[in-house]
């Protein structure tokens, strides 16, 4: 690897992001044209969108879908638990209220009715 190659590989990220100075850009451009090694290195700095389009669906994506499914299921269970807790609390409150306001059917009242 020549000193030029080292400089060009150092500048590759800056060149790709268009952050390099005009002189650096010129140097990198010219060198990339004549050096296949550096061209190969520079290919690593392709935009992310084009890379995503080229690569097949990886296990990572499938794992993510699985994880999302798991999280949805957990959220549903949490909601169900909360609903039962809420319904139970309301039921207890209603019973308590009925008992306090004497609308509650106690054993004695039932006997009176009968
Ligand atoms: Zn080179």
Boltz pocket constraint, residues with backbone or C-beta under 6 A from the ligand:
constraints:
  - pocket:
      binder: B
      contacts: [[A, 4], [A, 5], [A, 6], [A, 8], [A, 31], [A, 35], [A, 36], [A, 37], [A, 38]]
      max_distance: 6.0
